[in-house]
Amino acid sequence: MSSEPTKHVATYTAEQPTEISSILSGGYHHPLLRTWQNERQLTKSSFIYPLFLSDDPEEETVIESLPKQKRWGVNKVVPYVRSLVAKGLKAVILFGVPMAEGVKDELATAADDPNGPVIVTIKALKAEFPDLFVICDVCLCEYTSHGHCGILRDDGSIIREQSVRRLAAVAVNYARAGANCVAPSDMVDGRILAIKRGLLDAGLAHRTMLMSYSAKFAGNLYGPFRDAAGSAPSFGDRKCYQLPTGGRGLARRALARDLAEGADAIIVKPSTFYLDIVSDAKEICRDVPLCTYQVSGEYAMLYAAAEKGVVDLKTIAFEAAYGCLRAGATLIISYFTPEFLEWLDEL
């Protein structure tokens, strides 16, 4: 006696969803699918690596408060950058750290010294790596005797006109030395217009990007950087010329102002606690590249949490980076850049 094969009949119960659109997990069940769900992809070209440059050409000093980072002399930084370029590094941002006795003064005359660490390193990097995109942070705080970002009155306030002239001169001299981009980080009113005019007058605007720290907030996340760069103010603070932490409206005005004054790209700094500002910047400055700076305090906090076993370092670094991308950034200045050059190869 033969029997017919068992028929499998699909049944539907009340627990099962009735709307086709409610089933989402099929779109991200595979690792590759999860990357496809990212509106913006994280690539090696997304990252810009900060370098601290000493006026001692042979220096290679560990920065204790900034894990895995060093202060470099020109003779040491070139081989180090070579190892990163081989892994896919595309861009660096340079910060000068004058260490010689008596080099700092009230006018920051060492900032664009032809024999100073920044200009010497620009020339060395461009000679060795012609395709490396070299950005120079433009600020006076590392070079002033008082540690503030401009030229001061007797009462300690910024003299705007003199400060922006000095900042423009420094930016132009970095561009003359071969920098691809100048990035003023001082937040003094009007410096973008002054720098743009300076680049135009020098015949350099056509080949020099002006990337403005347009929304830089005064806060408590810069400690390791100031230790690395020797740029802590000797008195007072920077709250009168950098944005208050709750000043979203001021940030929006500053973003619009810098764009109108000729900025070619925008930086929001810090990143993690200011993603609403990144989102605003994406709307206000929608037609120019948008960069976030994951500052030293943010980076050090993630390391500290990983060391205590609270988070996995690689996982949390990716989470932070994707947070910036979701908010609207396309570029990230990050001390994790050397790790990302390897991590992205593992995806």
N, C-alpha and C positions, 0 to 999 in steps of 0.2 A: 504494500500500500504506500503510495507516494504522498509526500506532503509538500505543499507549496512553501516557497521561501518566505521567511518572516518579513513583513513589510514594516519599515520604520516611518512612522507618521509623526511629523512635527506637531507639537502641542504648544499652546500659549496659555500662560497663567496670568493671574492678576498682577504678580510681582514683576513681570517683564514689561519694559517700556514699550509704549505704543508708537512713539514718535521716532522715526529713523534718525532725525538730527540729534537725538539724545545720546547716541553712541559715538564717543570721541576717542576712546582708548586705542582703537585700531589705527589711528593716525600717529601714534607715538609709541607703539609697543617695541619697536626696534631702535637700537642706538642711532642708526643713520637717520631714521625718521625724526628722532628728537632734535637732531641738528637742523633738519629741514623746517622744523616748527619755529626756529629763530627768525624773527623779522630781519635782523641784521646778523651777519656771520662774523665771528671773531677770527681774525687772520693775523699773521705776523706783521702785516702792514698796518694793523690797527695800533701797534704799540710804539711808544717813544720812550727811550731809556735816559734817565737823568744821570749825568756824570759830574762829579765834584773834582775840580782841577786846581792843584796846588801850584805855587810858583817855584817849588823845588822840583826840578825835572825828574828826579829819581824817587820821588815819594810814592809809597804804596802803603797807606795806613788804614787799618780797620777802624770803622766808625762804630764805637761800642753801642750807641743808642739806636743804630739803624742796621738791623741784622743783614749780614752778607754784603754790605756796601762798604766801599773804600774811598779814600781821598787819593787821587792819582796825580803824579807828575807826567809830563808829556811823554817822556821816554818809557814809561810803564803803561800808559793808557793805550798807546797805539797797538801793542801786541794783544792787550786785553780785548780791545774793540775788534781786532782781526779775528779772534776766536768767535765772537758773536756774529760778525758779518758772515762767517762761514756757516752759521746756523740759520741765517735769514734775517738778521737785524737790518732794518731799513732807515731808522731815524734815531738821533740822539738830541738831547738838549743839554747845553753846557752851562755850568755855574762856576764862576771863578772864586777861588778861596786864597786870597793873598795872606801869606804866613810871615813874610819878612818883617822885621822890626821897623816901625816908623813909616810903613808904606800907606797907611790909612790917614786921610785928612778930611776936613769938612766939605771939600768939593769933590771927593771921590775921584781924584785925578788918576788913580791907578786903574780905574775901570776899563779904560781903552788904551792902556799902555801897550805900545807895539811889541814890547818884550814881556808883557804880562801873560798869565796862564791862558786866558781865553783866546786871544788873538794868535798866540803861538800854537795852541792846540787846533784852532780852526785850520790853519795852514797845514799842519801835520796830517790831520785827518783827511782833508781834501786831496792832498798829494798822494796819500796811501789808498784812499777809498773814494774815487771821484763820484761814485753813484750814491754814496751815503748822504742822506739828507741831514744837514747840520743846522740845528736851531740854537740860537743864543738867547738865554734869559737876559733881559735888559733891566737892571735895577742898580741902585747905588748902595744898598744897605751893606753888602759885603765889603765895600771899599771906604765907607765913611767912618770917621773916628767915633761917631755917636751911634752908628748902627741903624739910623733911619733911612728912609727911601728917597730922600730929597735933600735940598739945601735948606737950612733952618734959620728962622729968626731967633733973636735972643730969648724969646719966650718959648722956644721949642716947636713952634708951628712951621709948616712947610711954606717956603716962598715959591709959589706955583710957577711964576714966569721963569725964574732962574733954573728951577728944577727941570721943567720940560725942555728947556734949551740944552741942558746938560744930558738928559736922557736921549734926546734926538741926536746929539753929537756922538754919544756912545754907540747907539744903534747904527748910525751911518758908518762908523769905523769898523764895526763887526761885519757889516755888509761888504765894505771895501776889502776886508781880509778874506772874504769868500764864503761867509755864512749864507745859507739858502733862505734863512728865515730869522727874523728878530721878534722877540716875544717880551714886550714890556710888562712887568709884574708889579709895578709900584702902586698903581691905581690913582696916581696924581691926576687931577682933572686936566684934560686937554692934551695929554702927551701923545695920543694916537695921531691927532692932526699934525702936531709938531714933527713927529717922526716921519709921517707920510710926506710932508713937505720937504723934509731933509733928504729923504730918499729920492724924491723927484728932482730936487736941485742938484743932487750928486749924480744923477743919471743912473740910479740903481733900482728905482721902483719897479722896473719891468722884470727884474730877475730876483727880487727879494720879497718873500711873503712877509706880511705884517700880521702876526698872530697875537691878538690882544688877550691878556688876562682881564677880561671885561667884568667878570663877576667873581671877584676875590674877596673872601670874607675874613675879617679879623676874628681870631678864635684861638682855641687851645690845642690845635692839632699840628702845630709847626715845630714843636720842641726839638725832635731829632734832627730836622733840617737845620735849625739854627745852630745846633751843636756841630753839625757837619760843615756848615758854611761859615761859622763864626760871625753870624749876622744878627744876633740878639741885640735889641736896643739897649744902650747903656742907661737910659732913663725912659720913663713913660711907656707908652705903647703906640700901636698904629691905628687905633680906633677912629681917629679923626680923618683918615684918608683911605682906610679900607672898610668894607661894608659891615654894618652890624649884623649879627647872626639872624635876626628876625626880619631883616630889611628886604623882603621880596620885591616890594615896589621899587625901591632904590636900585636893586639889581636889574630889573626890567628897564629902568631908565638908562642905566649905565650901558647895558647891552645895545640899546637903540642908539645911544650917543656914539659909541665906538664904531658901530657899523657905519653911521653917517659920516664919521671922521676918516674913514678909509681902511678900517680893519679888513683883512682878507680871510681871517679865521678867528675863532673865538675859543677862549678857555674858561671853564668854570672850575673854581678851586675853593674848598675841597670838593670831593665827589659824593661819598656815601651819604652824608647827612644833608645834602643839598640837591637831591635828584629832582625836586620840584623846580629848582632853578634851571637845571639841565633841560627839563621839559619846556620851561618858558623860553629858554634860549633857542631851542629847536624851532619854536614857533616864530620868535622875533627875528632870528638870524637864519631862516630856513634855507637860504641860498649860499651859505658859506660852510666850510668844514667846522664841526663842533667837537671840541676836545674837553675831556675831564682830566683833572690832575688828582690821582689818588695819592694824597700827600703823606709825608713821613709818619705822622701820627696814626693815620688809618692803616698804613702798611705795618707799622710796629705793633699795633693792637692785634691784627690778624696773626702775626707771628707769636705774640704772647699767648693768645688763646689756643693756638696749635700746640705750643710747648706745654700747656697745662692739660692737654687732651680734651679741650672743650670742642674743638672743631678739627677737621682734617684740612691741612694747609692748602693743598691743591684744589680741593672741592670748594672751599670758601673763597679762594682767589678767583676761581671761575664765576662763582655766584656774584661776587662784587663787580667783576668785569661785565657780566651780562646785565646787571642792574643798570650800569651806565649806558649800555647799548639800548636797552629797552626804553630808557628815559629820552633817548634821542642822540647820544654821542656817537661819533664815528671813529674817534681817536682817543687813546688813553695814554697819559703819561704815567708810567708805573715802574716802581722798583722791582716788580715781579717780572719785568720784561725778559731777562735771561732764562727764567724758568719757563715762561710761556713759549719761548722759541723751541724748547724741547717738548713741553706738554702738548703743543698743537700738532707736533709730528706723531704723537701717540694716538690721536683721535681716529 
